[in-house]
Amino acid sequence: MRIHEAPHGINLVVETPETIYIGRFDHTDGFQVVMRDCAIHPVSSPASAEAFVKNTAKYGISVDRREVVLEASRVGRVRLLGEIPKD
């Protein structure tokens, strides 16, 4: 999924090279992405990043920031939080 295809209000996992953001997608204007009620995790290794994503999918979002604005050009992979396996 690309960020501009995401429906408003859905919980997403948004990955940048340095950080993972998990929260409610608000909108994008093509240059910036606005998300609400986000958990934020720095990427130190792919394994720790994926463990964070799976833990959040299983137990819910622990909100670090109420609003996050990202540069759209920094967004790599985008996934629906609801599609992450909870095992």
C-alpha positions as CSV (number, residue, x, y, z in Angstrom):
1,M,0.0,0.0,0.0
2,R,1.2,3.5,-0.7
3,I,0.6,6.2,1.9
4,H,-1.7,8.3,-0.4
5,E,-4.0,5.2,-0.9
6,A,-4.6,4.8,2.9
7,P,-8.1,5.6,4.1
8,H,-8.5,8.3,6.7
9,G,-8.7,7.1,10.3
10,I,-7.2,3.6,9.8
11,N,-4.3,2.4,12.0
12,L,-1.1,2.1,10.0
13,V,2.5,1.0,10.4
14,V,4.6,3.6,8.6
15,E,8.3,2.9,8.3
16,T,11.0,5.4,7.5
17,P,14.7,4.5,7.4
18,E,15.2,5.6,11.0
19,T,11.9,5.2,12.7
20,I,8.6,3.3,12.8
21,Y,5.4,5.1,13.5
22,I,2.2,3.3,14.4
23,G,-0.9,5.3,14.6
24,R,-4.1,6.6,13.0
25,F,-3.6,8.0,9.5
26,D,-5.1,11.5,9.1
27,H,-4.1,12.8,5.7
28,T,-1.4,13.6,3.2
29,D,-1.0,16.4,0.8
30,G,1.8,14.6,-1.1
31,F,4.6,16.4,0.7
32,Q,3.6,15.7,4.4
33,V,1.9,12.9,6.1
34,V,-0.1,13.6,9.3
35,M,-0.8,10.9,11.8
36,R,-2.6,10.9,15.1
37,D,-2.0,9.0,18.4
38,C,1.3,7.5,17.4
39,A,3.7,5.0,19.0
40,I,7.2,5.8,17.9
41,H,10.1,3.4,17.8
42,P,13.7,4.0,16.5
43,V,15.0,1.4,14.1
44,S,18.1,-0.1,15.6
45,S,17.8,-3.4,13.8
46,P,15.2,-5.1,11.6
47,A,14.5,-7.7,14.2
48,S,13.8,-5.2,17.0
49,A,11.6,-3.1,14.7
50,E,9.5,-6.1,13.7
51,A,9.2,-7.2,17.3
52,F,7.9,-3.7,18.2
53,V,5.3,-3.9,15.3
54,K,4.1,-7.3,16.4
55,N,3.9,-6.3,20.1
56,T,1.9,-3.2,19.2
57,A,-0.4,-5.3,16.9
58,K,-1.0,-7.7,19.8
59,Y,-1.4,-5.3,22.8
60,G,-2.4,-2.0,21.2
61,I,-0.8,1.4,20.5
62,S,1.0,3.0,23.4
63,V,0.7,6.6,22.4
64,D,3.9,8.6,22.5
65,R,2.7,11.6,20.6
66,R,-0.8,12.9,19.7
67,E,0.2,14.3,16.3
68,V,3.1,13.4,14.0
69,V,4.0,15.1,10.8
70,L,6.3,13.2,8.5
71,E,7.9,14.1,5.2
72,A,6.1,11.9,2.6
73,S,9.4,11.4,0.7
74,R,10.9,9.6,3.8
75,V,8.1,7.1,4.0
76,G,9.2,3.6,3.0
77,R,6.9,0.7,3.7
78,V,3.2,1.2,4.8
79,R,1.1,-1.6,6.3
80,L,-2.3,-1.9,7.9
81,L,-1.8,-2.6,11.6
82,G,-4.9,-4.9,11.5
83,E,-3.1,-7.2,9.0
84,I,0.0,-7.8,11.2
85,P,0.0,-11.3,12.7
86,K,-0.5,-11.2,16.4
87,D,1.5,-14.3,17.3
